[in-house]
Amino acid sequence: MDQDNKKNADMLLTKETAGKLLHIFLNMGEKLMGCGAEVKRVEDTLIRLGNAYGAVKMNVFVITSSIVVTMELHGGERITQTRRILGAGGTDFTRMECLNELSRRCCEHPMDPETFQYEMEHLKKAPGGLLLYAGSALAAGSHAVFFGGTLIDAMFAAVFGILICYLQKVLPKICPNNMIFNLTAAFLAGSEICAVGRALPFLHTDKIMIGDIMLLIPGIAMTNSIRDILVGDTISGLMRLIESILWAGSLACGFMTAILLIGG
């Protein structure tokens, strides 16, 4: 950061604005976690932001359920804030890239707290609507073919993929956590697949199920958990790994219950 930016950061980081900035930093960290960012990325982003705004030292501790940040100001004063992370989050690389781009701009040219918050709340949104349903249908159908299904199986898997996409929009509002959501979504989708499979014996029910279950498997969360463990964030990695295993187990229970009740 050049001398002009450093001077600008020092002017921004007063006692009055430090608390506001720290609150906004926590908002940034929470949004990154909600997009599926790994722990190291969140910690590094918050440290760079604090240093860019003139903090003497930033102490950041992030796990999947909590963020703790201590900002040390000139003169030895320290400000600490904690944020409890609720919800399982998801995977949204478009929003994550927008947040990363915003943080880089702030590091190069620090904004005032109001502008920073406004920019963060008005980021470009990820594609949705028909495009999201089309992507779900394409993913489910292609996986059904990849695992040995026919084109007819792919067509039915695509239809049920659209159903799962709809459930992903509706069920989280009434399900208390991601584990219950996966169990419910898997059971509903599995029941429909089994019922259609019994009515149309030429379909390969198992291939259709495999194609559709790929939409719900927490693959990225499990990958991030292993990465966190390998880079030394053992607590966060183990927590995310256990969550991923529980989510995958709830998917298996949902589909198996549907098979046992309806047959497949």
NUMIBA-666941 format. One line per field, with one value per residue (C-alpha): residue in one letter; x, y, z. Coordinates in Angstrom, 3 decimals. Example, Ala and Ser with C-alpha at 12.3 -4.5 7.8 and 13.67 -1.06 7.14 Angstrom:
2
residu	A | S
u	12.300 | 13.670
v	-4.500 | -1.060
w	7.800 | 7.140
END
This chain:
264
residu	M | D | Q | D | N | K | K | N | A | D | M | L | L | T | K | E | T | A | G | K | L | L | H | I | F | L | N | M | G | E | K | L | M | G | C | G | A | E | V | K | R | V | E | D | T | L | I | R | L | G | N | A | Y | G | A | V | K | M | N | V | F | V | I | T | S | S | I | V | V | T | M | E | L | H | G | G | E | R | I | T | Q | T | R | R | I | L | G | A | G | G | T | D | F | T | R | M | E | C | L | N | E | L | S | R | R | C | C | E | H | P | M | D | P | E | T | F | Q | Y | E | M | E | H | L | K | K | A | P | G | G | L | L | L | Y | A | G | S | A | L | A | A | G | S | H | A | V | F | F | G | G | T | L | I | D | A | M | F | A | A | V | F | G | I | L | I | C | Y | L | Q | K | V | L | P | K | I | C | P | N | N | M | I | F | N | L | T | A | A | F | L | A | G | S | E | I | C | A | V | G | R | A | L | P | F | L | H | T | D | K | I | M | I | G | D | I | M | L | L | I | P | G | I | A | M | T | N | S | I | R | D | I | L | V | G | D | T | I | S | G | L | M | R | L | I | E | S | I | L | W | A | G | S | L | A | C | G | F | M | T | A | I | L | L | I | G | G
u	0.000 | 1.505 | 1.937 | -1.343 | -3.365 | -1.570 | -2.366 | -6.007 | -6.220 | -4.789 | -7.396 | -10.199 | -9.092 | -10.197 | -11.712 | -15.138 | -14.767 | -12.731 | -15.762 | -17.864 | -15.123 | -14.681 | -18.420 | -18.241 | -15.209 | -17.279 | -20.057 | -17.512 | -16.247 | -19.770 | -20.686 | -17.526 | -18.282 | -21.828 | -20.447 | -18.358 | -14.989 | -12.309 | -11.171 | -7.739 | -9.323 | -11.580 | -8.767 | -6.410 | -9.078 | -9.900 | -6.231 | -5.478 | -8.498 | -7.524 | -3.939 | -5.131 | -7.222 | -4.268 | -4.569 | -1.296 | -2.127 | -5.041 | -5.751 | -8.353 | -9.709 | -12.247 | -14.022 | -17.118 | -19.438 | -17.679 | -15.453 | -13.392 | -11.425 | -9.231 | -8.016 | -5.089 | -5.034 | -2.288 | -1.705 | -2.252 | -6.054 | -7.672 | -11.187 | -12.616 | -15.845 | -17.275 | -19.767 | -21.727 | -22.185 | -25.656 | -26.758 | -24.833 | -24.128 | -23.730 | -21.624 | -21.775 | -18.547 | -19.997 | -20.706 | -17.386 | -15.489 | -17.408 | -16.508 | -12.862 | -12.821 | -14.381 | -11.834 | -8.973 | -10.338 | -10.625 | -7.048 | -5.818 | -8.103 | -9.778 | -13.401 | -15.312 | -17.433 | -20.758 | -19.485 | -17.879 | -21.126 | -23.177 | -20.841 | -21.007 | -24.807 | -25.190 | -22.965 | -23.869 | -26.174 | -25.594 | -27.705 | -31.091 | -34.533 | -34.717 | -30.936 | -30.604 | -33.318 | -31.676 | -28.321 | -29.842 | -31.572 | -28.370 | -26.261 | -28.697 | -29.220 | -25.532 | -24.591 | -27.251 | -25.674 | -22.153 | -22.976 | -24.433 | -27.986 | -29.743 | -30.949 | -34.452 | -33.024 | -31.259 | -34.525 | -36.303 | -33.281 | -33.392 | -37.073 | -36.403 | -33.383 | -35.780 | -37.875 | -34.815 | -33.925 | -37.432 | -37.107 | -33.817 | -35.714 | -38.747 | -37.633 | -34.880 | -37.583 | -39.261 | -36.335 | -34.422 | -31.021 | -29.274 | -29.349 | -33.150 | -33.359 | -31.210 | -33.219 | -36.544 | -35.425 | -33.878 | -37.008 | -39.385 | -37.269 | -36.547 | -40.232 | -41.137 | -38.341 | -39.329 | -43.003 | -42.164 | -39.753 | -42.477 | -44.886 | -42.271 | -40.196 | -37.894 | -36.326 | -33.145 | -34.197 | -30.740 | -29.123 | -31.765 | -31.217 | -27.444 | -27.845 | -30.151 | -28.278 | -25.242 | -27.150 | -27.279 | -23.937 | -21.754 | -18.664 | -17.153 | -17.723 | -15.945 | -13.076 | -12.675 | -12.633 | -9.687 | -7.918 | -8.416 | -6.932 | -3.917 | -3.077 | -3.304 | -6.862 | -7.638 | -10.630 | -12.419 | -11.557 | -12.871 | -16.071 | -16.719 | -15.844 | -18.262 | -21.002 | -20.376 | -20.548 | -23.799 | -25.278 | -24.231 | -25.653 | -28.987 | -29.125 | -28.526 | -31.207 | -33.731 | -33.257 | -33.075 | -36.330 | -38.025 | -36.724 | -37.855 | -41.336 | -42.073 | -39.569 | -37.187
v	0.000 | 3.404 | 6.423 | 8.119 | 4.990 | 4.509 | 8.092 | 7.604 | 4.411 | 6.136 | 8.870 | 6.332 | 4.240 | 6.455 | 5.223 | 6.050 | 4.184 | 1.210 | -0.452 | 0.078 | -1.339 | -4.381 | -5.068 | -4.814 | -7.130 | -9.712 | -9.278 | -9.944 | -13.055 | -14.371 | -13.854 | -15.628 | -18.584 | -18.679 | -18.950 | -22.002 | -20.279 | -22.173 | -20.969 | -19.777 | -17.564 | -15.889 | -15.320 | -13.958 | -11.605 | -10.111 | -9.673 | -7.903 | -5.630 | -4.638 | -3.912 | -1.898 | 0.328 | 1.002 | -1.562 | -2.233 | -5.926 | -8.218 | -11.405 | -13.500 | -16.895 | -18.597 | -21.924 | -23.080 | -21.799 | -18.685 | -15.735 | -13.850 | -10.752 | -8.497 | -5.255 | -3.489 | 0.274 | 2.849 | 3.620 | 0.032 | 0.059 | -3.229 | -3.897 | -7.431 | -8.626 | -12.117 | -13.397 | -16.652 | -18.291 | -19.797 | -22.011 | -24.453 | -22.026 | -23.271 | -22.968 | -19.754 | -19.114 | -16.092 | -14.286 | -15.423 | -13.925 | -10.657 | -10.548 | -11.266 | -8.510 | -6.066 | -6.923 | -6.405 | -2.983 | -2.041 | -3.102 | -0.930 | 2.057 | 1.912 | 3.059 | 4.706 | 2.257 | 3.312 | 2.865 | -0.467 | -1.783 | -0.506 | -2.150 | -5.443 | -5.449 | -4.722 | -7.374 | -9.122 | -12.034 | -15.561 | -16.840 | -18.127 | -18.851 | -20.893 | -21.056 | -22.732 | -25.279 | -25.961 | -26.527 | -28.953 | -30.890 | -31.051 | -32.169 | -34.886 | -36.207 | -36.260 | -38.069 | -40.705 | -41.407 | -41.274 | -44.037 | -46.329 | -45.147 | -44.746 | -41.540 | -42.294 | -42.586 | -39.263 | -37.584 | -38.786 | -37.912 | -34.393 | -34.065 | -35.184 | -32.863 | -29.977 | -31.286 | -31.344 | -27.799 | -26.713 | -28.498 | -26.669 | -23.405 | -24.410 | -26.859 | -24.784 | -22.372 | -25.089 | -27.428 | -26.610 | -27.643 | -29.017 | -32.604 | -32.620 | -30.923 | -33.605 | -36.379 | -34.873 | -33.970 | -37.408 | -39.179 | -37.117 | -37.397 | -41.083 | -41.856 | -40.230 | -42.054 | -45.417 | -44.864 | -44.014 | -46.941 | -49.377 | -47.934 | -48.008 | -51.188 | -50.378 | -47.542 | -48.109 | -46.673 | -46.950 | -44.915 | -42.205 | -42.060 | -41.833 | -38.945 | -37.032 | -37.691 | -35.951 | -32.675 | -33.066 | -34.665 | -32.157 | -32.771 | -29.286 | -29.116 | -32.448 | -31.350 | -28.107 | -30.063 | -32.173 | -29.050 | -27.318 | -30.302 | -30.466 | -26.759 | -26.956 | -25.786 | -29.094 | -27.979 | -26.360 | -29.262 | -31.886 | -29.928 | -29.539 | -33.199 | -34.428 | -32.179 | -33.520 | -37.134 | -36.450 | -34.758 | -37.666 | -40.141 | -38.312 | -38.534 | -42.268 | -42.700 | -40.712 | -42.707 | -46.038 | -45.289 | -44.542 | -47.808 | -49.859 | -48.311 | -48.204 | -50.586 | -49.891
w	0.000 | -1.029 | 1.270 | 0.221 | 0.968 | 4.284 | 5.264 | 4.239 | 6.326 | 9.392 | 9.097 | 8.814 | 11.796 | 14.656 | 17.904 | 16.543 | 13.262 | 14.516 | 16.123 | 12.982 | 10.775 | 12.989 | 12.786 | 8.977 | 8.922 | 10.799 | 8.231 | 5.496 | 7.269 | 7.836 | 4.182 | 3.040 | 5.317 | 3.946 | 0.403 | 1.263 | 1.789 | 3.647 | 7.079 | 5.898 | 3.250 | 5.822 | 8.309 | 5.653 | 4.267 | 7.673 | 8.578 | 5.293 | 5.674 | 9.211 | 8.184 | 5.188 | 7.461 | 9.727 | 12.533 | 14.339 | 14.661 | 13.810 | 15.752 | 13.917 | 14.965 | 12.715 | 13.011 | 11.174 | 13.913 | 15.210 | 14.284 | 16.888 | 15.860 | 17.999 | 16.416 | 18.075 | 17.475 | 17.813 | 21.466 | 22.600 | 22.651 | 21.629 | 20.366 | 20.263 | 18.656 | 18.251 | 15.710 | 16.082 | 12.679 | 12.380 | 9.520 | 7.402 | 4.571 | 1.031 | -2.095 | -4.102 | -5.999 | -7.808 | -4.548 | -3.076 | -6.006 | -5.615 | -1.914 | -2.710 | -5.314 | -2.853 | -0.166 | -2.633 | -3.602 | 0.070 | 0.705 | -2.181 | -1.537 | 1.933 | 1.904 | 4.687 | 6.739 | 5.189 | 1.626 | 2.505 | 4.001 | 1.058 | -1.463 | 0.440 | 0.583 | -3.146 | -4.685 | -7.918 | -7.190 | -8.437 | -11.336 | -10.255 | -11.580 | -14.767 | -15.108 | -11.709 | -12.545 | -15.917 | -14.229 | -11.734 | -14.511 | -16.572 | -13.609 | -12.528 | -16.057 | -16.948 | -13.736 | -14.403 | -17.809 | -16.367 | -13.882 | -16.543 | -17.102 | -20.429 | -22.054 | -20.777 | -17.265 | -17.792 | -18.775 | -15.646 | -13.490 | -14.949 | -14.026 | -10.461 | -10.399 | -10.980 | -8.063 | -5.807 | -6.866 | -5.884 | -2.531 | -1.930 | -2.165 | -0.101 | 2.593 | 4.297 | 5.480 | 7.569 | 8.366 | 11.576 | 10.163 | 7.096 | 8.359 | 8.596 | 5.206 | 3.554 | 5.198 | 4.108 | 0.580 | 0.034 | 1.287 | -0.865 | -4.003 | -3.364 | -2.865 | -6.180 | -7.995 | -6.512 | -7.361 | -10.981 | -11.134 | -10.055 | -12.626 | -15.425 | -14.999 | -17.938 | -15.925 | -13.931 | -10.580 | -9.043 | -11.846 | -11.525 | -7.761 | -8.200 | -10.623 | -8.295 | -5.069 | -6.560 | -6.242 | -2.455 | -1.546 | 0.417 | -1.711 | -1.446 | 2.316 | 2.748 | 0.495 | 2.444 | 5.699 | 4.528 | 3.288 | 6.651 | 8.464 | 6.137 | 6.566 | 10.359 | 11.097 | 12.795 | 14.859 | 11.918 | 9.636 | 12.043 | 12.678 | 8.958 | 8.310 | 10.992 | 9.585 | 6.076 | 7.256 | 9.102 | 6.017 | 3.802 | 6.330 | 6.383 | 2.574 | 2.716 | 5.390 | 3.361 | 0.174 | 2.021 | 3.866 | 0.554 | -0.932 | 2.064 | 2.135 | -1.591 | -3.128 | -5.941
END
